Amino acid sequence: MRLKTQLNIAFTTLLIIVMGFTAITLYSQLKGLLVTNETRQLEESGQILLTAISGVDTIRADSLDTMLNNLDLKMFLYDEEAEEVTYTNLVRSDAEILAEKHDTSPTQKNTIWQENRNSYVVKSIETGENQNMVILRPIRELEEVQESFFQRIFLVFLIGVMIAILISTYLTQRLVKPLTELKYQLKKIQRREFDNIKSIKASGEIKEVEQSAIEMAKELNRYITSQRQFFQNASHELKTPLMTIQGYAEGIKDGVFTGKDQEHGLEVVVSEISRLKQLINEMILLAKLDSEEGIYKEESIEIKELVDLTIDRALPLASDKNVKLTYNKPAAIVINGDKEKLLRAMMNITSNAVRHAGSQVHISVQPSSIRQVEITISDDGPGISEDLLPNMFQRFVKGEGGETGLGLAISRAIVERHNGIIRAGKSDLGGASFTIIL
């Protein structure tokens, strides 16, 4: 069943239940209100009768009958001491039976007498010592009023149901329309038509879902684009050393390269195999960093120890490049993480900094305002071009003198798996600056 139909049924059912409950409540309360009102009217009519007959010793029965007919009342006078009906415009036997079975004493409560199949609203008024005037009105007249009222309520109920259905349809249409439009946009995401995705008119939670869907589409588009670019770059990076290896191997096999040329060719083959091995290992590592949970082994890490290990490993390369490697002595800061993976991330960045530095690389460590620690690696080299900066941490993106183009991508994967932040920019030394926040 479609959502629109379900909402229509739900709204209509709810309105019908509310209106039905209201109608039943009114109908059930109506009889009591009618009886109360009728009792008050009987009392007023009784007072009129009492005023008319007071001070008169005798009054003709036919005159009293006429007066009662004009007031549309049934009445009998009852002498409690003699226990007899002295007057009635009812059938006398019926009046005597009512007087015998019921209490004729005056009361403030609403009183209903039932006799056989007839019911009466009763009001008793004292006319003298041990003399009561009992005024009656058949309850069927009230039931006729109640039935007439019920018919009107039922008519209003039917009209209300039709209005409820119209209102429910209108509200459901307004609610479902944004969802329908959102469904079409999600279909475009499914078909990867990212450029055709449009915003919809909605509010509240539906708008939040729409914004999340658009963000998801943008992220998915970026991911697909990066994956496509990754495979293109990977095929190129793998093809280049393979072609070199193939060329020298075939040349040596066919005797094109001999003597020193053959030795040089073998050296190139070994070098390209090493580069190819490094590239494949880094691709495998990057894939594991993105997918495998068990690859990370969390432990307590002293930042000072992490920086010291980075300096020790980068010092030989810095010496070869005649680059001065300096750092400030960090405070005693301890974090949780995988020490080997973080050391790999630090070494990738530090090695890049040493290779591109003019004469100096500096590692700065300070407490972070948003995390625990902020590590900045700066150099005085040529820096990063504005065009390259936004994609610096993408796979196979490398600047001049880069190796595989995967080092910074690996560093980013490691830092982000530690819920950290890594960013690149310009350093105060004039070159590039890489900041890791953990």
C-alpha positions as CSV (number, residue, x, y, z in Angstrom):
1,M,0.0,0.0,0.0
2,R,1.4,3.4,-1.0
3,L,2.3,5.9,1.7
4,K,-0.2,8.4,0.4
5,T,-3.0,5.9,0.8
6,Q,-1.8,4.9,4.2
7,L,-1.7,8.5,5.4
8,N,-5.1,9.2,4.0
9,I,-6.6,6.3,5.8
10,A,-4.8,7.2,9.0
11,F,-5.9,10.9,9.0
12,T,-9.5,10.0,7.9
13,T,-9.8,7.3,10.5
14,L,-8.4,9.6,13.3
15,L,-10.9,12.4,12.4
16,I,-13.8,9.9,12.1
17,I,-12.9,8.5,15.6
18,V,-12.7,12.0,17.1
19,M,-16.0,13.1,15.5
20,G,-17.7,9.9,16.3
21,F,-16.6,10.0,19.9
22,T,-17.8,13.6,20.1
23,A,-21.2,12.7,18.6
24,I,-21.7,9.7,20.9
25,T,-20.8,11.9,23.9
26,L,-23.2,14.6,22.9
27,Y,-26.0,12.1,22.2
28,S,-25.5,10.3,25.5
29,Q,-25.5,13.6,27.5
30,L,-28.4,15.0,25.6
31,K,-31.1,12.9,27.3
32,G,-29.9,14.0,30.7
33,L,-30.0,17.7,29.6
34,L,-33.5,17.3,28.1
35,V,-34.7,15.6,31.4
36,T,-33.2,18.4,33.5
37,N,-34.7,21.1,31.2
38,E,-38.1,19.3,31.2
39,T,-38.1,19.0,35.0
40,R,-37.5,22.8,35.2
41,Q,-40.4,23.4,32.8
42,L,-42.7,21.1,34.7
43,E,-41.9,23.0,37.9
44,E,-42.7,26.3,36.2
45,S,-45.9,24.9,34.8
46,G,-46.8,23.5,38.3
47,Q,-46.3,26.9,39.8
48,I,-48.7,28.4,37.3
49,L,-51.2,25.7,38.1
50,L,-50.7,26.2,41.8
51,T,-51.2,29.9,41.5
52,A,-54.4,29.3,39.4
53,I,-56.0,27.0,41.9
54,S,-54.8,28.6,45.2
55,G,-57.5,30.4,47.1
56,V,-60.2,28.5,45.3
57,D,-62.1,26.0,47.4
58,T,-63.5,24.1,44.5
59,I,-62.6,24.1,40.9
60,R,-64.5,22.3,38.2
61,A,-62.7,19.3,36.7
62,D,-63.5,20.3,33.1
63,S,-61.8,23.7,33.7
64,L,-58.8,22.1,35.1
65,D,-58.7,19.6,32.2
66,T,-58.8,22.6,29.8
67,M,-55.9,24.3,31.6
68,L,-53.8,21.1,31.5
69,N,-54.5,20.5,27.8
70,N,-53.4,24.1,27.1
71,L,-50.2,23.4,29.0
72,D,-49.9,20.0,27.4
73,L,-49.5,18.3,30.8
74,K,-50.6,15.2,32.5
75,M,-51.2,15.6,36.3
76,F,-52.9,14.0,39.3
77,L,-53.5,15.3,42.8
78,Y,-52.7,12.8,45.5
79,D,-53.8,12.8,49.2
80,E,-51.0,11.0,51.1
81,E,-53.1,10.8,54.3
82,A,-56.1,9.2,52.5
83,E,-53.8,7.5,50.0
84,E,-56.1,8.3,47.1
85,V,-56.0,10.2,43.9
86,T,-58.4,13.2,44.2
87,Y,-58.0,14.4,40.6
88,T,-56.2,13.3,37.4
89,N,-56.5,13.9,33.6
90,L,-54.8,10.5,33.2
91,V,-56.7,7.2,33.2
92,R,-57.6,7.0,36.9
93,S,-56.4,3.4,37.2
94,D,-53.0,4.4,35.7
95,A,-52.7,7.3,38.1
96,E,-53.5,5.1,41.1
97,I,-50.9,2.5,40.0
98,L,-48.3,5.2,39.6
99,A,-49.1,6.7,43.0
100,E,-49.0,3.3,44.6
101,K,-45.7,2.3,43.2
102,H,-43.8,5.5,43.4
103,D,-43.0,8.1,46.0
104,T,-45.0,11.3,45.4
105,S,-43.1,13.4,47.9
106,P,-41.5,16.6,46.4
107,T,-37.8,16.3,45.5
108,Q,-35.1,18.4,43.9
109,K,-33.7,15.6,41.9
110,N,-34.7,14.7,38.3
111,T,-37.2,11.9,38.6
112,I,-38.3,9.4,35.9
113,W,-41.1,6.9,36.5
114,Q,-41.5,3.8,34.5
115,E,-44.7,1.9,34.2
116,N,-45.0,-1.0,31.8
117,R,-43.7,0.4,28.5
118,N,-44.3,4.0,29.4
119,S,-41.8,6.3,31.0
120,Y,-42.5,9.8,32.5
121,V,-40.5,12.8,33.6
122,V,-42.1,13.7,37.0
123,K,-42.2,16.8,39.2
124,S,-44.0,16.7,42.5
125,I,-45.1,20.0,44.1
126,E,-46.7,20.2,47.6
127,T,-50.1,22.0,47.4
128,G,-51.1,21.6,51.0
129,E,-50.7,19.5,54.1
130,N,-50.3,15.9,52.9
131,Q,-51.5,17.1,49.4
132,N,-49.1,16.8,46.4
133,M,-49.6,17.7,42.8
134,V,-47.7,15.3,40.5
135,I,-47.1,16.6,37.0
136,L,-46.0,14.1,34.3
137,R,-44.8,14.3,30.7
138,P,-44.2,11.1,28.7
139,I,-40.5,10.6,28.0
140,R,-41.2,9.5,24.4
141,E,-41.6,13.2,23.6
142,L,-38.1,13.8,24.8
143,E,-36.9,10.7,22.9
144,E,-38.5,12.2,19.7
145,V,-36.4,15.4,20.3
146,Q,-33.4,13.2,21.0
147,E,-33.9,11.2,17.8
148,S,-34.4,14.4,15.8
149,F,-31.1,15.7,17.3
150,F,-29.4,12.5,16.5
151,Q,-30.5,12.7,12.8
152,R,-29.0,16.2,12.6
153,I,-25.8,15.0,14.3
154,F,-25.6,12.1,11.9
155,L,-26.0,14.5,8.9
156,V,-23.3,16.8,10.4
157,F,-21.1,13.7,10.9
158,L,-21.4,12.7,7.3
159,I,-20.6,16.2,6.1
160,G,-17.7,16.2,8.6
161,V,-16.4,12.9,7.2
162,M,-16.4,14.3,3.7
163,I,-14.6,17.4,4.8
164,A,-12.2,15.3,6.8
165,I,-11.4,13.2,3.7
166,L,-10.8,16.4,1.7
167,I,-8.6,17.9,4.4
168,S,-6.7,14.6,4.8
169,T,-6.1,14.4,1.0
170,Y,-4.8,17.9,0.9
171,L,-2.5,17.5,3.9
172,T,-1.3,14.1,2.7
173,Q,-0.6,15.6,-0.8
174,R,1.5,18.4,0.8
175,L,3.4,15.8,2.9
176,V,3.9,13.2,0.3
177,K,4.8,15.5,-2.6
178,P,8.3,16.4,-1.2
179,L,8.9,12.7,-0.5
180,T,7.9,11.8,-4.1
181,E,10.3,14.4,-5.5
182,L,13.0,13.2,-3.1
183,K,12.5,9.7,-4.4
184,Y,13.1,10.9,-8.0
185,Q,16.3,12.7,-6.9
186,L,17.5,9.5,-5.1
187,K,16.8,7.6,-8.4
188,K,19.2,10.0,-10.1
189,I,21.8,9.2,-7.5
190,Q,21.2,5.5,-8.2
191,R,21.8,6.1,-11.9
192,R,24.8,8.3,-11.0
193,E,23.3,11.4,-12.7
194,F,24.9,13.7,-10.1
195,D,24.8,16.8,-12.4
196,N,21.0,16.5,-12.7
197,I,20.2,16.5,-8.9
198,K,18.0,19.4,-7.9
199,S,16.9,20.8,-4.6
200,I,13.2,20.2,-3.6
201,K,10.8,22.4,-1.7
202,A,10.4,20.9,1.8
203,S,10.8,21.7,5.4
204,G,11.6,20.1,8.7
205,E,12.9,16.5,8.7
206,I,12.3,16.0,5.0
207,K,14.5,19.0,4.2
208,E,17.2,17.5,6.5
209,V,16.9,14.2,4.7
210,E,17.2,16.0,1.3
211,Q,20.3,17.9,2.4
212,S,21.8,14.6,3.6
213,A,21.0,13.0,0.3
214,I,22.6,15.8,-1.6
215,E,25.7,15.7,0.6
216,M,25.8,11.9,0.1
217,A,25.6,12.3,-3.7
218,K,28.4,14.9,-3.7
219,E,30.6,12.6,-1.6
220,L,29.7,9.6,-3.7
221,N,30.5,11.6,-6.8
222,R,33.9,12.6,-5.4
223,Y,34.5,9.0,-4.4
224,I,33.7,7.6,-7.8
225,T,35.8,10.3,-9.5
226,S,38.7,9.6,-7.2
227,Q,38.4,5.9,-7.7
228,R,38.3,6.4,-11.5
229,Q,41.3,8.6,-11.2
230,F,43.0,6.2,-8.9
231,F,42.7,3.3,-11.4
232,Q,43.9,5.5,-14.2
233,N,46.9,6.7,-12.2
234,A,47.6,3.2,-10.8
235,S,47.6,1.7,-14.3
236,H,49.9,4.4,-15.4
237,E,52.3,4.1,-12.4
238,L,52.4,0.4,-12.8
239,K,52.7,0.4,-16.6
240,T,55.8,2.7,-16.6
241,P,58.2,0.5,-14.6
242,L,56.8,-2.6,-16.3
243,M,57.5,-1.2,-19.8
244,T,61.1,-0.2,-18.7
245,I,61.7,-3.7,-17.3
246,Q,60.2,-5.3,-20.4
247,G,62.4,-3.1,-22.7
248,Y,65.7,-3.9,-21.0
249,A,64.8,-7.6,-20.5
250,E,64.0,-8.1,-24.2
251,G,67.1,-6.1,-25.2
252,I,69.4,-8.2,-23.0
253,K,67.7,-11.4,-24.3
254,D,68.1,-10.4,-28.0
255,G,71.7,-9.3,-27.4
256,V,71.0,-5.7,-28.1
257,F,72.7,-4.8,-24.8
258,T,76.1,-6.2,-24.1
259,G,79.0,-5.6,-21.8
260,K,78.5,-2.4,-19.7
261,D,75.2,-1.7,-21.4
262,Q,73.9,-5.0,-20.2
263,E,75.1,-4.4,-16.6
264,H,73.4,-1.0,-16.7
265,G,70.3,-2.5,-18.0
266,L,70.2,-5.0,-15.2
267,E,70.7,-2.3,-12.7
268,V,67.7,-0.4,-14.2
269,V,65.6,-3.5,-14.1
270,V,66.5,-4.1,-10.4
271,S,65.8,-0.5,-9.6
272,E,62.4,-0.5,-11.4
273,I,61.5,-3.8,-9.7
274,S,62.2,-2.2,-6.3
275,R,60.2,0.9,-7.2
276,L,57.3,-1.4,-8.5
277,K,57.5,-3.4,-5.3
278,Q,57.4,-0.2,-3.2
279,L,54.4,1.0,-5.2
280,I,52.5,-2.2,-4.8
281,N,53.2,-2.5,-1.1
282,E,52.0,1.1,-0.5
283,M,48.8,0.4,-2.5
284,I,48.2,-2.7,-0.4
285,L,48.9,-0.8,2.8
286,L,46.5,2.0,1.7
287,A,43.8,-0.5,0.9
288,K,44.2,-2.1,4.4
289,L,44.2,1.3,6.1
290,D,40.8,2.0,4.5
291,S,39.1,-1.3,5.1
292,E,40.7,-3.5,7.8
293,E,39.8,-2.7,11.5
294,G,42.3,-5.1,13.0
295,I,45.3,-3.4,11.4
296,Y,45.3,-0.8,14.1
297,K,46.8,-1.7,17.5
298,E,45.9,0.9,20.1
299,E,48.3,1.8,22.9
300,S,49.5,4.8,25.0
301,I,51.9,6.9,23.1
302,E,54.2,9.7,24.4
303,I,54.4,12.4,21.8
304,K,58.0,13.1,22.8
305,E,58.9,9.5,22.0
306,L,57.1,9.7,18.7
307,V,58.9,12.8,17.6
308,D,62.3,11.4,18.8
309,L,61.8,8.3,16.7
310,T,60.8,10.4,13.7
311,I,64.0,12.5,14.1
312,D,66.2,9.4,14.5
313,R,64.9,7.9,11.3
314,A,64.9,11.1,9.2
315,L,68.3,12.2,10.3
316,P,70.3,10.1,7.8
317,L,68.3,11.5,4.9
318,A,68.6,15.0,6.2
319,S,72.4,14.6,6.5
320,D,72.6,13.4,2.9
321,K,70.6,16.5,1.8
322,N,72.6,18.9,4.0
323,V,69.3,19.8,5.7
324,K,69.2,21.0,9.3
325,L,66.5,19.1,11.3
326,T,65.3,21.0,14.4
327,Y,62.4,20.6,16.8
328,N,61.1,22.0,20.0
329,K,61.0,19.9,23.1
330,P,57.4,18.9,23.5
331,A,55.6,18.8,26.8
332,A,54.6,15.5,28.4
333,I,51.6,14.7,26.3
334,V,50.2,11.1,26.0
335,I,47.6,10.0,23.4
336,N,46.1,6.6,22.5
337,G,46.8,5.2,19.0
338,D,48.9,2.9,16.9
339,K,52.5,4.0,17.4
340,E,53.9,2.3,14.3
341,K,51.2,3.7,12.0
342,L,51.5,7.2,13.4
343,L,55.3,7.0,13.0
344,R,54.8,6.0,9.4
345,A,52.6,9.0,8.8
346,M,55.2,11.3,10.5
347,M,58.0,9.8,8.4
348,N,56.1,10.2,5.1
349,I,55.6,13.9,5.8
350,T,59.1,14.5,7.3
351,S,60.8,12.7,4.4
352,N,58.9,14.8,1.9
353,A,59.9,18.0,3.8
354,V,63.6,17.0,3.8
355,R,63.6,16.2,0.1
356,H,62.0,19.6,-0.8
357,A,63.7,21.7,1.9
358,G,66.4,24.2,1.0
359,S,68.3,24.0,4.3
360,Q,65.9,23.6,7.2
361,V,63.0,21.4,8.5
362,H,61.4,22.2,11.8
363,I,59.0,20.0,13.8
364,S,56.8,21.9,16.3
365,V,54.7,20.3,19.0
366,Q,52.1,22.1,21.1
367,P,48.8,21.4,22.9
368,S,45.7,21.6,20.7
369,S,42.7,23.7,21.5
370,I,40.3,21.2,19.8
371,R,42.2,17.9,20.4
372,Q,45.1,16.9,22.6
373,V,48.2,17.8,20.5
374,E,49.1,19.6,17.3
375,I,52.3,18.6,15.4
376,T,53.5,20.9,12.6
377,I,56.3,20.0,10.1
378,S,57.6,23.0,8.2
379,D,60.4,23.4,5.6
380,D,62.0,26.3,3.8
381,G,61.6,24.8,0.3
382,P,59.6,26.2,-2.7
383,G,56.3,25.3,-1.0
384,I,53.2,23.9,-2.6
385,S,51.5,25.4,-5.6
386,E,48.0,26.8,-5.3
387,D,46.7,24.4,-7.9
388,L,48.2,21.3,-6.2
389,L,47.2,22.3,-2.6
390,P,43.5,21.2,-2.6
391,N,44.4,17.7,-3.9
392,M,47.6,17.3,-1.9
393,F,46.4,14.2,0.0
394,Q,44.7,12.4,-3.0
395,R,46.3,9.2,-4.3
396,F,49.0,9.4,-6.9
397,V,49.1,13.2,-6.6
398,K,52.7,14.2,-6.3
399,G,54.7,17.3,-6.8
400,E,58.1,17.8,-8.4
401,G,60.5,15.1,-7.2
402,G,57.8,12.9,-5.7
403,E,58.1,9.2,-5.6
404,T,54.9,7.1,-5.7
405,G,52.3,9.7,-4.9
406,L,50.9,7.6,-2.1
407,G,52.8,8.8,0.9
408,L,50.6,11.7,1.9
409,A,47.4,9.7,1.1
410,I,48.7,7.0,3.5
411,S,49.4,9.7,6.1
412,R,45.9,11.1,5.8
413,A,44.3,7.6,6.1
414,I,46.3,6.9,9.3
415,V,45.5,10.3,10.9
416,E,41.8,10.1,10.0
417,R,41.5,6.6,11.4
418,H,42.8,8.1,14.7
419,N,39.9,10.6,14.4
420,G,42.5,13.3,13.7
421,I,42.9,16.1,11.2
422,I,45.7,16.7,8.7
423,R,46.1,19.8,6.6
424,A,48.7,21.4,4.4
425,G,49.6,25.1,3.8
426,K,52.4,27.6,3.8
427,S,55.0,27.7,6.5
428,D,56.6,30.6,8.3
429,L,59.9,29.4,6.9
430,G,58.7,30.1,3.4
431,G,58.0,26.5,2.2
432,A,55.3,24.0,2.9
433,S,53.7,23.2,6.2
434,F,51.9,20.1,7.3
435,T,49.9,20.0,10.5
436,I,48.6,16.8,12.3
437,I,46.0,17.3,15.0
438,L,45.4,14.3,17.3
